[in-house]
Amino acid sequence: MRNQLNQNKNQNSYGLLTPGFRHNFKYLLFTFAFFLFTFNLSAQKQRFPKPEFETGYTQPTPVTPEPRALAMEYFDVFVLLLVLSAATYFALKSRSRQGILWLSIFTLVYFGFYRNGCICSIGAIQNVTLTFFDSAYAISLTALLFFILPLLFTLFFGRTFCAGACPLGAIQDLVVVKPISLPKWLNKTLGLIPYLYLSLAVLFAATGTDFIICRYDPFVGIFRMDAKFLMIVLGIAFLLMGMFVARPYCRFLCPYGVLLSWMSRFSKWHLTITPSKCIQCKLCTHSCPFDAIDFPTNEKEVVKSGLGPNRFITYALIIPLWIALGVFVGAKSHTFLSKANQDVYLAELLISHPELRNDPDNIDVQTFLASGKSMEQLVSDATVIREKFYIGSMIAGGFMGLVIGMTLLNTVVFRKRQDYEPHKGNCYSCARCVDYCPVEK
């Protein structure tokens, strides 16, 4: 949200300056000045109320990182470039799982705990979106580079960003203990959630409503050692789940992973399980905790399944119906979604409960009244925002309909494979599988 991008205001502090005791004869002058100041202070009107320390209120510690010097921001970009290059080298050239593991630790320490997880390539989606839809906002070059560089590397070398350059992926990758394999239907069903999350993140950012990726980042509270209790619980829950379901956030929630998956499918150079010809030893079949290895095609099973051209044509023809259904659902849900916007929320609240204008305890209402904006202007702004949600929700719904239709179509598409290969879209280039391959380079 735009107000999340503003810097914290500095708080002034007032102190009493006292003269030094360089000479003994000035002691009398100091005493006189002190009583004069005390008398003058009591005679003045108190401009600021005294702080109430008995209310139990504790000043929260800011969780937003302080802005860095421009040179340090470019240094972060330089570090990202080095880490991406090193991850690509370890995955494709040296084929070293140990190298990627140590690189992940460095990434977790630097981009996670030292840089407090901000700015990250995942959250940069919102900055890019807001730049397109709000002429008053301009994305910084460093944020733009954090968004573009991993996509470029993925386009050529696969998801090496996920392998060792993403702190969110690194913290999950280090806790994998005994991963289990999920059924294919469950993998595909849960795999739709990142598309929905991406749609909502773009919609909320485009309307200036909120940056939900940053707000609901489950690990940023761990990186900063300070967050709401529910977010800390969520982060711990993801890590505990990640001990058995490897990288649950990356696989079933990360919106940036959608873009990386698209790019990786077109990568010319990608991690391979074997450095040369596969000998069909099957040692790698259970090496991937992310179920990202495609097995050789068994044409007999394909024929027995009955999934032929007729099923493909049927699924292809109903894709427009899925899109239409998504547009319809999006249009119907725009009213509910728009309530997340502060202006829409306040307008509806004051229209339905005008008596809240006189409620001094309602901070939202009192802040609005203090801003000097008229009720007519608030309603006008809310109407414009709701219209944006109407159009954006239909687009998001149509996009989700297309994703569902293509996912179903993909279930009846079989590609002929002779060897065990990593799935280009789902493989994180972690190089676990290469340790199981007995074929020498």
Secondary structure, 3 states (H helix, E strand, C coil): CHHHHCCCCCCCCCCCCCCCCCCHHHHHHHHHHHHHHHHHHHHCCCCCCCCCCCCCCCCCCCCCCCCCCHHHHHHHHHHHHHHHHHHHHHHHHCCCHHHHHHHHHHHHHHHHHHCCCCCCCCCHHHHHHHHHHCCCCCCCHHHHHHHHHHHHHHHHHCCHHHHHCCHHHHHHHCCCCCCCCCCHHHHHHHCCHHHHHHHHHHHHHHCCCCCHHHHCCCCHHHHHCCCCHHHHHHHHHHHHHHCCCCCHHHHHCCCHHHHHHHHHCCCCCCCCCCCCCCCCCCCCCCCCCCCCEECCCCHHHHHHHCCCHHHHHHHHHCHHHHHHHHHHHHHHHHHHHHCCCHHHHHHHHHHHCHHHHHCCCCHHHHHHHHHCCCHHHHHHHHHHHHHHHHHHHHHHHHHHHHHHHHHHHHCCCCCCCCCCEECCCCCCCCCCHHHHCCCCC
